[in-house]
């Protein structure tokens, strides 16, 4: 069966089964785009397209990581230099070790935090939806959520373990975005546009919605079926969220992935040196498995590659064993909170995205569909 026919069928079947209201998928190899198509609707009436605008959520992180690595290449910051000078609030933070009754156990952080730790999710920063203690602390102290795009969401939140002693998933890239802004003297939106988006021709990716007429609606799975939910990040954020603030399109994001797969170069434009990218794609954390959700309304338990051990590169997760979909060891991948997903092989053999706008995150049906699409793209 031809690739297009196979993936068209998979997408249509997922919509018919109520996995989501609509999807768009794209895949590429070294020769170019090999699949681009969708099923269902983006807003209840209009079909998905390659230029449909969607909330990228945590797929923002990989883009911000590239911008940070560009600064490393220029000698502006080192991967292993303590970040206290540029992020003094982080250096002065505390570690939340738990609660004694109603009293939080807090102690000053002891270990200097580095850029490598922030990029590889080993810095101690956490997300409240993965930590009941952190969620409790933020609620009791009226700390804004990351979706409010306020600096207090990271500055006033404690770490959840001592930097460098564990592997977690959290707000490290929020801190990286703040560091980029301070190091360059310009806001993160401007810097990403000039350093990444404009060179690659990613015309629809921004902190904000470039064209509301192409915007996909966010849907939620409820006991009564799929329902639309009002969602939009602040139009004028207090600070630009390096961990999840971007909107973009399937077409733009696949372009970004093809640059990663081609060694930092796309259409003659070099964003990173191949050596930098190769080092970034290596493992920089301990191996881990399922991430257990503390807030089922936000996310299911996160296990994007069931049964396959993974670790953090500086760009996203990497699988440490070959997967049932024949994903080679070391392939970089990650996802966004509204159930967008990507993979990219380090040698550019294949790359792909699956877009939808559905909460909660890590929907098993969408993860299964993504696996089937990836397997088809490799066949």
C-alpha positions as CSV (number, residue, x, y, z in Angstrom):
1,X,0.0,0.0,0.0
2,X,1.4,3.4,-0.9
3,X,2.5,5.6,2.0
4,X,-0.1,8.3,1.3
5,X,-2.9,5.7,1.3
6,X,-1.7,4.1,4.5
7,X,-1.4,7.3,6.5
8,X,-4.6,8.7,5.1
9,X,-6.3,5.6,6.3
10,X,-4.7,5.8,9.8
11,X,-5.7,9.4,10.2
12,X,-9.3,8.9,9.0
13,X,-9.7,5.9,11.2
14,X,-8.5,7.8,14.3
15,X,-11.1,10.6,13.6
16,X,-13.9,8.0,13.1
17,X,-12.9,6.4,16.4
18,X,-13.1,9.7,18.2
19,X,-9.4,9.9,19.1
20,X,-9.5,13.6,18.2
21,X,-11.6,15.9,16.1
22,X,-8.8,16.2,13.5
23,X,-5.2,15.7,12.7
24,X,-2.4,16.8,10.3
25,X,0.7,14.7,9.7
26,X,3.9,15.3,7.7
27,X,6.9,13.2,7.1
28,X,10.2,13.7,5.2
29,X,13.4,11.9,4.3
30,X,16.7,13.2,2.8
31,X,15.0,13.8,-0.5
32,X,12.2,16.0,0.8
33,X,8.6,15.7,2.0
34,X,7.1,12.3,1.5
35,X,3.8,12.8,3.1
36,X,1.5,15.7,3.9
37,X,-2.1,15.2,4.8
38,X,-4.9,15.4,7.4
39,X,-8.3,14.2,8.5
40,X,-11.2,15.6,10.4
41,X,-11.5,19.3,11.2
42,X,-9.4,21.9,13.1
43,X,-12.4,23.8,14.5
44,X,-15.5,21.7,13.9
45,X,-15.9,22.8,10.3
46,X,-12.6,23.6,8.5
47,X,-10.1,20.9,7.5
48,X,-6.6,20.8,8.9
49,X,-3.9,22.0,6.5
50,X,-0.1,22.2,6.5
51,X,-0.4,25.9,7.5
52,X,-3.0,25.5,10.2
53,X,-1.8,27.4,13.3
54,X,-1.6,25.4,16.5
55,X,-0.3,25.8,20.0
56,X,3.1,24.1,20.0
57,X,3.3,24.0,23.8
58,X,6.5,22.0,24.8
59,X,7.6,21.6,21.2
60,X,8.8,25.2,21.8
61,X,11.6,23.7,23.9
62,X,13.6,22.2,21.1
63,X,13.6,25.5,19.2
64,X,14.8,27.4,22.2
65,X,17.5,24.8,22.8
66,X,18.8,25.4,19.3
67,X,18.9,29.2,20.0
68,X,20.8,28.5,23.2
69,X,23.3,26.2,21.4
70,X,24.0,29.0,18.9
71,X,25.0,31.2,21.8
72,X,27.3,28.4,23.1
73,X,29.0,28.3,19.7
74,X,29.5,32.0,19.8
75,X,31.1,31.8,23.3
76,X,28.4,33.9,24.9
77,X,27.7,31.1,27.5
78,X,29.2,27.7,28.3
79,X,27.3,24.5,28.7
80,X,28.9,23.8,32.0
81,X,29.5,27.3,33.3
82,X,27.3,28.2,36.4
83,X,24.4,30.4,35.3
84,X,24.3,32.5,38.5
85,X,25.4,35.7,36.8
86,X,22.7,35.6,34.2
87,X,20.0,33.8,36.4
88,X,20.6,35.0,39.9
89,X,17.1,34.1,40.9
90,X,17.8,30.4,40.1
91,X,21.0,30.4,42.1
92,X,19.1,31.7,45.1
93,X,16.3,29.2,44.8
94,X,15.3,26.5,47.3
95,X,14.7,22.8,47.0
96,X,11.3,21.5,48.1
97,X,11.9,18.2,49.9
98,X,8.3,17.6,50.8
99,X,5.9,18.5,53.6
100,X,5.9,18.0,57.4
101,X,2.2,18.2,57.9
102,X,1.2,21.6,56.7
103,X,4.8,22.9,56.6
104,X,6.9,22.7,53.4
105,X,10.5,21.4,53.9
106,X,12.6,23.9,52.0
107,X,16.4,24.3,52.0
108,X,18.7,26.4,49.9
109,X,20.0,24.9,46.7
110,X,23.7,23.8,47.0
111,X,24.7,22.9,43.5
112,X,25.4,25.6,40.8
113,X,22.9,25.2,37.8
114,X,24.4,25.0,34.4
115,X,22.9,25.4,30.9
116,X,23.5,21.7,30.3
117,X,21.4,20.8,33.3
118,X,18.6,23.1,32.2
119,X,18.5,21.7,28.6
120,X,18.7,18.1,29.8
121,X,16.1,18.3,32.6
122,X,18.5,17.6,35.3
123,X,18.5,21.1,37.0
124,X,15.8,20.3,39.6
125,X,13.1,22.4,37.9
126,X,9.7,20.7,37.9
127,X,6.2,21.0,36.6
128,X,3.3,21.0,39.0
129,X,1.3,18.5,37.0
130,X,4.1,15.9,37.7
131,X,4.6,16.8,41.4
132,X,1.8,16.9,43.9
133,X,4.1,18.7,46.4
134,X,5.0,21.4,43.9
135,X,1.3,21.8,42.9
136,X,0.4,22.2,46.6
137,X,3.2,24.7,47.2
138,X,2.2,26.8,44.1
139,X,-1.4,26.8,45.1
140,X,-0.7,27.8,48.8
141,X,1.6,30.6,47.7
142,X,-0.6,31.8,44.8
143,X,2.2,31.2,42.3
144,X,0.9,31.6,38.7
145,X,0.9,28.6,36.4
146,X,3.2,28.5,33.4
147,X,0.2,29.1,31.1
148,X,-0.1,32.6,32.6
149,X,3.4,33.5,31.2
150,X,4.4,35.4,34.3
151,X,8.0,35.5,35.6
152,X,6.8,34.5,39.1
153,X,5.8,31.1,37.7
154,X,9.4,30.1,37.7
155,X,11.1,32.6,40.0
156,X,8.8,31.9,43.0
157,X,8.7,28.1,42.5
158,X,11.1,25.9,44.4
159,X,13.1,23.2,42.7
160,X,12.0,19.6,43.3
161,X,15.4,18.0,43.7
162,X,19.1,19.0,44.0
163,X,20.5,20.0,40.6
164,X,22.5,17.3,38.9
165,X,21.2,14.5,41.2
166,X,18.2,13.3,39.3
167,X,16.3,13.4,35.9
168,X,12.9,15.0,35.7
169,X,10.8,17.0,33.3
170,X,10.2,20.6,34.1
171,X,10.6,24.3,33.5
172,X,14.3,24.3,32.6
173,X,13.7,25.7,29.2
174,X,11.7,28.6,30.7
175,X,14.9,29.6,32.5
176,X,16.9,29.1,29.2
177,X,14.6,31.5,27.4
178,X,15.1,34.0,30.1
179,X,18.8,33.6,29.9
180,X,18.8,34.1,26.2
181,X,16.9,37.3,26.6
182,X,19.3,38.6,29.2
183,X,22.5,37.5,27.3
184,X,21.4,39.0,24.0
185,X,19.7,42.1,25.4
186,X,16.5,41.6,23.4
187,X,13.3,39.8,24.1
188,X,13.0,36.1,23.2
189,X,10.4,36.6,20.5
190,X,12.7,38.9,18.6
191,X,15.8,36.7,19.1
192,X,14.1,33.6,17.9
193,X,12.7,35.3,14.9
194,X,16.0,36.6,13.8
195,X,18.1,33.6,14.8
196,X,15.9,30.7,13.8
197,X,12.6,31.6,12.1
198,X,13.6,34.0,9.5
199,X,16.7,32.0,8.3
200,X,14.6,28.9,7.9
201,X,11.5,30.6,6.5
202,X,9.3,29.6,9.4
203,X,6.9,32.5,8.7
204,X,4.0,31.2,10.8
205,X,5.9,30.4,14.1
206,X,5.7,33.0,16.8
207,X,4.8,33.9,20.4
208,X,1.3,34.8,19.3
209,X,-1.2,33.8,16.6
210,X,0.0,35.1,13.2
211,X,-3.4,34.4,11.5
212,X,-6.4,33.7,13.6
213,X,-8.4,32.6,10.5
214,X,-6.1,29.5,10.4
215,X,-6.1,28.7,14.1
216,X,-7.0,25.2,15.4
217,X,-9.4,24.9,18.3
218,X,-8.4,23.1,21.4
219,X,-10.6,20.1,22.3
220,X,-10.9,18.1,25.5
221,X,-11.9,14.5,26.0
222,X,-14.7,14.2,28.4
223,X,-17.1,11.5,29.5
224,X,-19.6,13.0,27.1
225,X,-17.1,12.9,24.2
226,X,-15.0,15.6,22.5
227,X,-15.8,19.2,23.5
228,X,-14.1,22.4,22.6
229,X,-12.4,24.3,25.4
230,X,-11.5,28.0,25.5
231,X,-7.8,28.3,25.4
232,X,-5.3,30.9,24.4
233,X,-2.0,32.1,25.8
234,X,-1.8,35.8,26.9
235,X,-1.6,38.1,23.9
236,X,0.8,40.3,25.8
237,X,2.8,38.0,28.1
238,X,4.9,39.3,31.0
239,X,7.7,37.1,29.7
240,X,7.9,34.8,26.7
241,X,7.7,31.2,27.7
242,X,10.7,29.3,26.4
243,X,9.1,26.1,27.6
244,X,5.8,26.3,25.8
245,X,4.8,29.7,24.4
246,X,5.1,29.3,20.7
247,X,2.3,28.8,18.1
248,X,3.3,27.3,14.7
249,X,2.3,25.0,11.8
250,X,3.1,21.5,10.7
251,X,4.9,22.9,7.7
252,X,7.1,25.2,9.8
253,X,7.9,22.6,12.4
254,X,8.9,20.0,9.8
255,X,11.3,22.5,8.3
256,X,12.9,22.9,11.7
257,X,13.2,19.1,12.0
258,X,14.7,18.8,8.6
259,X,17.4,21.3,9.6
260,X,18.2,19.2,12.7
261,X,18.3,16.0,10.6
262,X,20.7,17.7,8.0
263,X,23.3,18.5,10.6
264,X,22.2,22.1,11.3
265,X,21.9,23.2,7.7
266,X,18.7,23.7,5.6
267,X,18.5,25.1,2.1
268,X,22.0,26.4,2.4
269,X,21.4,28.2,5.7
270,X,23.5,27.0,8.6
271,X,22.0,27.4,12.1
272,X,24.5,25.1,14.0
273,X,27.8,23.4,13.3
274,X,27.4,19.7,12.8
275,X,29.7,19.0,15.7
276,X,27.5,21.0,18.0
277,X,24.4,19.2,16.9
278,X,26.0,15.8,17.2
279,X,27.1,16.5,20.8
280,X,23.7,17.9,21.6
281,X,21.9,14.7,20.4
282,X,23.9,12.5,22.7
283,X,22.5,11.4,26.1
284,X,22.9,14.0,28.8
285,X,20.8,12.4,31.6
286,X,20.0,9.2,33.3
287,X,17.7,6.7,31.6
288,X,14.1,7.0,32.7
289,X,10.7,5.6,31.8
290,X,7.1,6.6,32.5
291,X,6.5,10.0,34.0
292,X,3.6,9.7,36.4
293,X,1.0,12.5,36.2
294,X,-0.2,14.2,39.4
295,X,-3.0,16.0,37.5
296,X,-5.0,13.8,35.1
297,X,-6.9,16.8,33.8
298,X,-3.6,18.2,32.4
299,X,-1.8,15.0,31.4
300,X,-2.1,11.2,31.4
301,X,1.0,9.4,32.6
302,X,3.7,10.1,30.0
303,X,5.2,7.2,28.2
304,X,5.7,8.1,24.6
305,X,7.7,4.9,23.8
306,X,6.2,2.2,26.0
307,X,8.7,-0.4,27.0
308,X,11.7,1.5,25.5
309,X,14.2,3.3,27.8
310,X,14.8,6.9,27.0
311,X,17.1,9.7,28.2
312,X,17.3,13.4,27.6
313,X,19.5,14.9,24.9
314,X,19.8,18.7,24.8
315,X,17.0,18.8,22.3
316,X,14.4,16.3,23.5
317,X,14.2,12.7,24.5
318,X,16.3,10.0,22.7
319,X,15.5,6.3,22.7
320,X,18.3,4.1,24.1
321,X,17.0,1.0,22.3
322,X,15.6,0.4,18.9
323,X,11.8,0.7,19.0
324,X,9.1,-1.6,17.6
325,X,8.6,1.1,14.9
326,X,12.3,0.6,13.9
327,X,13.3,4.0,15.3
328,X,17.1,3.9,15.5
329,X,18.8,4.4,18.8
330,X,19.5,8.1,19.5
331,X,16.5,9.5,17.5
332,X,15.4,12.8,19.0
333,X,11.7,13.3,19.8
334,X,9.3,15.2,22.0
335,X,5.8,16.6,22.1
336,X,3.5,19.4,23.2
337,X,0.7,19.6,25.8
338,X,-2.1,19.6,23.2
339,X,-0.9,16.3,21.7
340,X,1.5,17.4,19.0
341,X,4.4,15.0,18.4
342,X,7.6,14.8,16.5
343,X,10.6,12.6,15.7
344,X,13.8,13.3,13.8
345,X,16.7,10.9,13.1
346,X,20.1,12.3,13.7
347,X,21.2,11.5,10.2
348,X,18.1,12.9,8.5
349,X,16.9,9.6,7.2
350,X,13.3,10.4,8.4
351,X,11.5,13.0,10.3
352,X,7.8,13.6,11.1
353,X,5.2,15.5,12.9
354,X,1.6,14.7,14.0
355,X,-0.5,17.7,15.0
356,X,-3.8,17.9,16.8
357,X,-5.1,20.1,19.6
358,X,-6.4,17.9,22.3
359,X,-6.1,17.8,26.1
360,X,-5.2,16.1,28.3
361,X,-1.6,15.5,27.1
362,X,-0.2,12.0,26.3
363,X,-3.5,10.7,25.0
364,X,-2.9,6.9,24.4
365,X,-4.9,7.0,21.2
366,X,-2.8,9.8,19.7
367,X,0.4,8.2,20.9
368,X,-0.6,4.9,19.2
369,X,-1.5,6.8,16.0
370,X,1.8,8.6,16.0
371,X,3.6,5.2,16.3
372,X,1.7,3.8,13.4
373,X,2.5,6.8,11.2
374,X,6.1,6.6,12.1
375,X,6.2,2.9,11.2
376,X,4.5,3.6,7.9
377,X,7.0,6.3,7.1
378,X,9.9,3.9,7.6
379,X,8.4,1.1,5.6
